[in-house]
Amino acid sequence: MDAFLIYFICFGVGLLFTIVSALVGQLFGGHEGADLGTGGHAEAGFEHTGMPGVSPLSPTTIASFITAFGGFGMIFSKIEAAKSPWVSAPLSILCGLAVAAAVFLIFAKLFSKTQSSSESRVASLAGQTATVITAIPEGGVGEIAYVQSGSRYSAPARSETGVPVGNGRTVKITRVVGTQFYVSPD
């Protein structure tokens, strides 16, 4: 099989994946259906804080690599000095890795900025005080409010011991499991 054809197929598959992902994401919203713990986002991985973030092996970075590999391979296979697959393939791999790394860094920077400005870091909330704004019934769920980085947030909460906690009480956040906060009276 001709090297140009292989590069063309890689470029086409990567480009097709990108287009289909964009269309399907827009048509179906990407938020309906089963929750896989990532909020329905293909980009989601988990960073060291336990918060969702972008993964270097996300579908987008992989598609970027495949598309760039194919595109640069087609270019290199038309240049006389790089026409041999023994030259064009390694060069294409390096260029594909560079493009995928750039895409990863752009998304990581973008996600860290939007995440830090709109969501608090859940991992750092243990030990922080909060106020019960909807009473927590025995064995049930209420609501708390807490302040982090100058912003006020509210969250569903359960009593760590299962005993009821009245409205207006100050509590301490003991742990967070998913979106559920566990608190104990301060």
TORTOR-609841 format. One record per residue (C-alpha): residue number from 1; residue in one letter; x, y, z. Coordinates in steps of 0.25 Angstrom, whole numbers, plus 5000, padded with zeros to 4 digits. Each point is the difference from the previous one (the first is absolute). Example, Ala and Ser with C-alpha at 12.3 -4.5 7.8 and 13.67 -1.06 7.14 Angstrom:
<atoms>
<atom><k>1</k><r>A</r><u>5049</u><v>4982</v><w>5031</w></atom>
<atom><k>2</k><r>S</r><u>5006</u><v>5014</v><w>4998</w></atom>
</atoms>
This chain:
<atoms>
<atom><k>1</k><r>M</r><u>5000</u><v>5000</v><w>5000</w></atom>
<atom><k>2</k><r>D</r><u>5005</u><v>5014</v><w>4996</w></atom>
<atom><k>3</k><r>A</r><u>5005</u><v>5008</v><w>5012</w></atom>
<atom><k>4</k><r>F</r><u>4992</u><v>5012</v><w>4995</w></atom>
<atom><k>5</k><r>L</r><u>4987</u><v>4992</v><w>5001</w></atom>
<atom><k>6</k><r>I</r><u>5003</u><v>4996</v><w>5014</w></atom>
<atom><k>7</k><r>Y</r><u>5002</u><v>5015</v><w>5004</w></atom>
<atom><k>8</k><r>F</r><u>4988</u><v>5004</v><w>4992</w></atom>
<atom><k>9</k><r>I</r><u>4991</u><v>4989</v><w>5008</w></atom>
<atom><k>10</k><r>C</r><u>5006</u><v>5005</v><w>5013</w></atom>
<atom><k>11</k><r>F</r><u>4997</u><v>5014</v><w>4997</w></atom>
<atom><k>12</k><r>G</r><u>4986</u><v>4997</v><w>4995</w></atom>
<atom><k>13</k><r>V</r><u>4997</u><v>4991</v><w>5012</w></atom>
<atom><k>14</k><r>G</r><u>5004</u><v>5011</v><w>5010</w></atom>
<atom><k>15</k><r>L</r><u>4993</u><v>5011</v><w>4993</w></atom>
<atom><k>16</k><r>L</r><u>4987</u><v>4992</v><w>4999</w></atom>
<atom><k>17</k><r>F</r><u>5001</u><v>4996</v><w>5015</w></atom>
<atom><k>18</k><r>T</r><u>5001</u><v>5015</v><w>5003</w></atom>
<atom><k>19</k><r>I</r><u>4989</u><v>5004</v><w>4991</w></atom>
<atom><k>20</k><r>V</r><u>4990</u><v>4989</v><w>5005</w></atom>
<atom><k>21</k><r>S</r><u>5004</u><v>5003</v><w>5015</w></atom>
<atom><k>22</k><r>A</r><u>4996</u><v>5014</v><w>4998</w></atom>
<atom><k>23</k><r>L</r><u>4987</u><v>4997</v><w>4993</w></atom>
<atom><k>24</k><r>V</r><u>4996</u><v>4989</v><w>5009</w></atom>
<atom><k>25</k><r>G</r><u>5004</u><v>5009</v><w>5012</w></atom>
<atom><k>26</k><r>Q</r><u>4991</u><v>5011</v><w>4995</w></atom>
<atom><k>27</k><r>L</r><u>4988</u><v>4992</v><w>4996</w></atom>
<atom><k>28</k><r>F</r><u>5000</u><v>4992</v><w>5013</w></atom>
<atom><k>29</k><r>G</r><u>5005</u><v>5010</v><w>5009</w></atom>
<atom><k>30</k><r>G</r><u>5010</u><v>4991</v><w>5006</w></atom>
<atom><k>31</k><r>H</r><u>4994</u><v>5001</v><w>5014</w></atom>
<atom><k>32</k><r>E</r><u>4988</u><v>4991</v><w>4999</w></atom>
<atom><k>33</k><r>G</r><u>5000</u><v>4985</v><w>5003</w></atom>
<atom><k>34</k><r>A</r><u>5009</u><v>4992</v><w>5009</w></atom>
<atom><k>35</k><r>D</r><u>5009</u><v>5007</v><w>5009</w></atom>
<atom><k>36</k><r>L</r><u>5014</u><v>4993</v><w>5000</w></atom>
<atom><k>37</k><r>G</r><u>5006</u><v>5009</v><w>5011</w></atom>
<atom><k>38</k><r>T</r><u>5006</u><v>5010</v><w>4990</w></atom>
<atom><k>39</k><r>G</r><u>4987</u><v>5008</v><w>4998</w></atom>
<atom><k>40</k><r>G</r><u>4999</u><v>4994</v><w>4986</w></atom>
<atom><k>41</k><r>H</r><u>5012</u><v>5007</v><w>4994</w></atom>
<atom><k>42</k><r>A</r><u>5010</u><v>4992</v><w>4992</w></atom>
<atom><k>43</k><r>E</r><u>5011</u><v>5009</v><w>5004</w></atom>
<atom><k>44</k><r>A</r><u>4998</u><v>4997</v><w>5014</w></atom>
<atom><k>45</k><r>G</r><u>5011</u><v>4993</v><w>5008</w></atom>
<atom><k>46</k><r>F</r><u>5004</u><v>5003</v><w>5014</w></atom>
<atom><k>47</k><r>E</r><u>5011</u><v>5008</v><w>5005</w></atom>
<atom><k>48</k><r>H</r><u>5008</u><v>4999</v><w>5013</w></atom>
<atom><k>49</k><r>T</r><u>4989</u><v>5008</v><w>5008</w></atom>
<atom><k>50</k><r>G</r><u>4990</u><v>4989</v><w>4996</w></atom>
<atom><k>51</k><r>M</r><u>4992</u><v>5011</v><w>4992</w></atom>
<atom><k>52</k><r>P</r><u>4997</u><v>4997</v><w>4985</w></atom>
<atom><k>53</k><r>G</r><u>5010</u><v>5005</v><w>4990</w></atom>
<atom><k>54</k><r>V</r><u>5006</u><v>4997</v><w>4987</w></atom>
<atom><k>55</k><r>S</r><u>5008</u><v>4987</v><w>4997</w></atom>
<atom><k>56</k><r>P</r><u>5012</u><v>4999</v><w>4991</w></atom>
<atom><k>57</k><r>L</r><u>4993</u><v>4988</v><w>4994</w></atom>
<atom><k>58</k><r>S</r><u>4987</u><v>5006</v><w>4998</w></atom>
<atom><k>59</k><r>P</r><u>4992</u><v>4997</v><w>4987</w></atom>
<atom><k>60</k><r>T</r><u>5003</u><v>5014</v><w>4995</w></atom>
<atom><k>61</k><r>T</r><u>5015</u><v>5000</v><w>5002</w></atom>
<atom><k>62</k><r>I</r><u>5001</u><v>4986</v><w>4994</w></atom>
<atom><k>63</k><r>A</r><u>4992</u><v>5005</v><w>4988</w></atom>
<atom><k>64</k><r>S</r><u>5009</u><v>5012</v><w>4999</w></atom>
<atom><k>65</k><r>F</r><u>5012</u><v>4991</v><w>4999</w></atom>
<atom><k>66</k><r>I</r><u>4994</u><v>4991</v><w>4990</w></atom>
<atom><k>67</k><r>T</r><u>4995</u><v>5012</v><w>4991</w></atom>
<atom><k>68</k><r>A</r><u>5014</u><v>5007</v><w>5001</w></atom>
<atom><k>69</k><r>F</r><u>5007</u><v>4987</v><w>4998</w></atom>
<atom><k>70</k><r>G</r><u>4992</u><v>4998</v><w>4987</w></atom>
<atom><k>71</k><r>G</r><u>5001</u><v>5015</v><w>4996</w></atom>
<atom><k>72</k><r>F</r><u>5015</u><v>5001</v><w>5002</w></atom>
<atom><k>73</k><r>G</r><u>5002</u><v>4986</v><w>4994</w></atom>
<atom><k>74</k><r>M</r><u>4994</u><v>5005</v><w>4987</w></atom>
<atom><k>75</k><r>I</r><u>5008</u><v>5012</v><w>5000</w></atom>
<atom><k>76</k><r>F</r><u>5013</u><v>4993</v><w>5003</w></atom>
<atom><k>77</k><r>S</r><u>4997</u><v>4989</v><w>4989</w></atom>
<atom><k>78</k><r>K</r><u>5000</u><v>5011</v><w>4989</w></atom>
<atom><k>79</k><r>I</r><u>5013</u><v>5006</v><w>5004</w></atom>
<atom><k>80</k><r>E</r><u>5011</u><v>4993</v><w>4993</w></atom>
<atom><k>81</k><r>A</r><u>5010</u><v>4999</v><w>5012</w></atom>
<atom><k>82</k><r>A</r><u>4989</u><v>4995</v><w>5009</w></atom>
<atom><k>83</k><r>K</r><u>4993</u><v>4991</v><w>4990</w></atom>
<atom><k>84</k><r>S</r><u>5004</u><v>4987</v><w>5006</w></atom>
<atom><k>85</k><r>P</r><u>4991</u><v>4994</v><w>5011</w></atom>
<atom><k>86</k><r>W</r><u>5013</u><v>4998</v><w>5008</w></atom>
<atom><k>87</k><r>V</r><u>5001</u><v>5015</v><w>5001</w></atom>
<atom><k>88</k><r>S</r><u>4986</u><v>5005</v><w>4998</w></atom>
<atom><k>89</k><r>A</r><u>4994</u><v>4991</v><w>5011</w></atom>
<atom><k>90</k><r>P</r><u>5009</u><v>5004</v><w>5012</w></atom>
<atom><k>91</k><r>L</r><u>4999</u><v>5015</v><w>4996</w></atom>
<atom><k>92</k><r>S</r><u>4985</u><v>4998</v><w>4999</w></atom>
<atom><k>93</k><r>I</r><u>5000</u><v>4993</v><w>5014</w></atom>
<atom><k>94</k><r>L</r><u>5008</u><v>5012</v><w>5006</w></atom>
<atom><k>95</k><r>C</r><u>4991</u><v>5010</v><w>4994</w></atom>
<atom><k>96</k><r>G</r><u>4987</u><v>4993</v><w>5004</w></atom>
<atom><k>97</k><r>L</r><u>5005</u><v>4999</v><w>5014</w></atom>
<atom><k>98</k><r>A</r><u>5004</u><v>5015</v><w>5000</w></atom>
<atom><k>99</k><r>V</r><u>4985</u><v>5003</v><w>4995</w></atom>
<atom><k>100</k><r>A</r><u>4994</u><v>4991</v><w>5010</w></atom>
<atom><k>101</k><r>A</r><u>5008</u><v>5006</v><w>5011</w></atom>
<atom><k>102</k><r>A</r><u>4996</u><v>5014</v><w>4996</w></atom>
<atom><k>103</k><r>V</r><u>4986</u><v>4996</v><w>5000</w></atom>
<atom><k>104</k><r>F</r><u>5001</u><v>4993</v><w>5014</w></atom>
<atom><k>105</k><r>L</r><u>5007</u><v>5013</v><w>5006</w></atom>
<atom><k>106</k><r>I</r><u>4989</u><v>5009</v><w>4994</w></atom>
<atom><k>107</k><r>F</r><u>4989</u><v>4992</v><w>5005</w></atom>
<atom><k>108</k><r>A</r><u>5007</u><v>4998</v><w>5014</w></atom>
<atom><k>109</k><r>K</r><u>5002</u><v>5015</v><w>5001</w></atom>
<atom><k>110</k><r>L</r><u>4986</u><v>5003</v><w>4995</w></atom>
<atom><k>111</k><r>F</r><u>4993</u><v>4990</v><w>5010</w></atom>
<atom><k>112</k><r>S</r><u>5009</u><v>5004</v><w>5012</w></atom>
<atom><k>113</k><r>K</r><u>4996</u><v>5015</v><w>4997</w></atom>
<atom><k>114</k><r>T</r><u>4985</u><v>4997</v><w>4999</w></atom>
<atom><k>115</k><r>Q</r><u>5000</u><v>4990</v><w>5011</w></atom>
<atom><k>116</k><r>S</r><u>5007</u><v>5009</v><w>5010</w></atom>
<atom><k>117</k><r>S</r><u>4991</u><v>5012</v><w>4997</w></atom>
<atom><k>118</k><r>S</r><u>4987</u><v>4992</v><w>5000</w></atom>
<atom><k>119</k><r>E</r><u>5001</u><v>4989</v><w>5010</w></atom>
<atom><k>120</k><r>S</r><u>5007</u><v>4998</v><w>5013</w></atom>
<atom><k>121</k><r>R</r><u>5010</u><v>4989</v><w>5002</w></atom>
<atom><k>122</k><r>V</r><u>4993</u><v>4990</v><w>5008</w></atom>
<atom><k>123</k><r>A</r><u>5012</u><v>4992</v><w>5005</w></atom>
<atom><k>124</k><r>S</r><u>5004</u><v>5012</v><w>5008</w></atom>
<atom><k>125</k><r>L</r><u>4987</u><v>5002</v><w>5007</w></atom>
<atom><k>126</k><r>A</r><u>5001</u><v>4989</v><w>5011</w></atom>
<atom><k>127</k><r>G</r><u>5002</u><v>5008</v><w>5014</w></atom>
<atom><k>128</k><r>Q</r><u>4993</u><v>5012</v><w>4995</w></atom>
<atom><k>129</k><r>T</r><u>4988</u><v>5006</v><w>5007</w></atom>
<atom><k>130</k><r>A</r><u>4987</u><v>5002</v><w>4994</w></atom>
<atom><k>131</k><r>T</r><u>4986</u><v>5004</v><w>5004</w></atom>
<atom><k>132</k><r>V</r><u>4987</u><v>4992</v><w>4998</w></atom>
<atom><k>133</k><r>I</r><u>4990</u><v>5007</v><w>4992</w></atom>
<atom><k>134</k><r>T</r><u>4990</u><v>4989</v><w>4999</w></atom>
<atom><k>135</k><r>A</r><u>4999</u><v>4991</v><w>5012</w></atom>
<atom><k>136</k><r>I</r><u>5006</u><v>4986</v><w>4999</w></atom>
<atom><k>137</k><r>P</r><u>4990</u><v>4990</v><w>5004</w></atom>
<atom><k>138</k><r>E</r><u>5004</u><v>4987</v><w>5008</w></atom>
<atom><k>139</k><r>G</r><u>5006</u><v>4991</v><w>4989</w></atom>
<atom><k>140</k><r>G</r><u>4996</u><v>5010</v><w>4989</w></atom>
<atom><k>141</k><r>V</r><u>5006</u><v>5011</v><w>4991</w></atom>
<atom><k>142</k><r>G</r><u>5000</u><v>5015</v><w>5003</w></atom>
<atom><k>143</k><r>E</r><u>5007</u><v>5011</v><w>4994</w></atom>
<atom><k>144</k><r>I</r><u>5013</u><v>5008</v><w>5005</w></atom>
<atom><k>145</k><r>A</r><u>5006</u><v>5013</v><w>4995</w></atom>
<atom><k>146</k><r>Y</r><u>5015</u><v>5002</v><w>5001</w></atom>
<atom><k>147</k><r>V</r><u>5010</u><v>5011</v><w>4995</w></atom>
<atom><k>148</k><r>Q</r><u>5013</u><v>4997</v><w>4992</w></atom>
<atom><k>149</k><r>S</r><u>5009</u><v>5009</v><w>4993</w></atom>
<atom><k>150</k><r>G</r><u>4990</u><v>5012</v><w>5002</w></atom>
<atom><k>151</k><r>S</r><u>4988</u><v>4992</v><w>4994</w></atom>
<atom><k>152</k><r>R</r><u>4988</u><v>4995</v><w>5007</w></atom>
<atom><k>153</k><r>Y</r><u>4996</u><v>4986</v><w>4996</w></atom>
<atom><k>154</k><r>S</r><u>4989</u><v>4991</v><w>5005</w></atom>
<atom><k>155</k><r>A</r><u>4999</u><v>4984</v><w>4999</w></atom>
<atom><k>156</k><r>P</r><u>4992</u><v>4989</v><w>5005</w></atom>
<atom><k>157</k><r>A</r><u>5004</u><v>4994</v><w>5013</w></atom>
<atom><k>158</k><r>R</r><u>4998</u><v>4989</v><w>5010</w></atom>
<atom><k>159</k><r>S</r><u>5004</u><v>4999</v><w>5014</w></atom>
<atom><k>160</k><r>E</r><u>5012</u><v>4991</v><w>5002</w></atom>
<atom><k>161</k><r>T</r><u>4994</u><v>4993</v><w>5013</w></atom>
<atom><k>162</k><r>G</r><u>4986</u><v>5000</v><w>4994</w></atom>
<atom><k>163</k><r>V</r><u>4994</u><v>5009</v><w>5011</w></atom>
<atom><k>164</k><r>P</r><u>4991</u><v>5012</v><w>4995</w></atom>
<atom><k>165</k><r>V</r><u>5007</u><v>5014</v><w>4999</w></atom>
<atom><k>166</k><r>G</r><u>4992</u><v>5012</v><w>5001</w></atom>
<atom><k>167</k><r>N</r><u>4999</u><v>5012</v><w>4991</w></atom>
<atom><k>168</k><r>G</r><u>5010</u><v>5011</v><w>5002</w></atom>
<atom><k>169</k><r>R</r><u>5010</u><v>4991</v><w>5008</w></atom>
<atom><k>170</k><r>T</r><u>5015</u><v>5001</v><w>4997</w></atom>
<atom><k>171</k><r>V</r><u>5006</u><v>4986</v><w>4995</w></atom>
<atom><k>172</k><r>K</r><u>5013</u><v>4995</v><w>4996</w></atom>
<atom><k>173</k><r>I</r><u>5001</u><v>4993</v><w>4986</w></atom>
<atom><k>174</k><r>T</r><u>5007</u><v>4986</v><w>5003</w></atom>
<atom><k>175</k><r>R</r><u>5000</u><v>4994</v><w>4986</w></atom>
<atom><k>176</k><r>V</r><u>4994</u><v>5001</v><w>4986</w></atom>
<atom><k>177</k><r>V</r><u>4995</u><v>4988</v><w>4993</w></atom>
<atom><k>178</k><r>G</r><u>4996</u><v>5003</v><w>4986</w></atom>
<atom><k>179</k><r>T</r><u>4991</u><v>5012</v><w>5001</w></atom>
<atom><k>180</k><r>Q</r><u>4996</u><v>4997</v><w>5014</w></atom>
<atom><k>181</k><r>F</r><u>5006</u><v>5007</v><w>5012</w></atom>
<atom><k>182</k><r>Y</r><u>5001</u><v>4994</v><w>5014</w></atom>
<atom><k>183</k><r>V</r><u>5000</u><v>5009</v><w>5012</w></atom>
<atom><k>184</k><r>S</r><u>5001</u><v>5000</v><w>5015</w></atom>
<atom><k>185</k><r>P</r><u>4995</u><v>5010</v><w>5010</w></atom>
<atom><k>186</k><r>D</r><u>5012</u><v>5010</v><w>5003</w></atom>
</atoms>
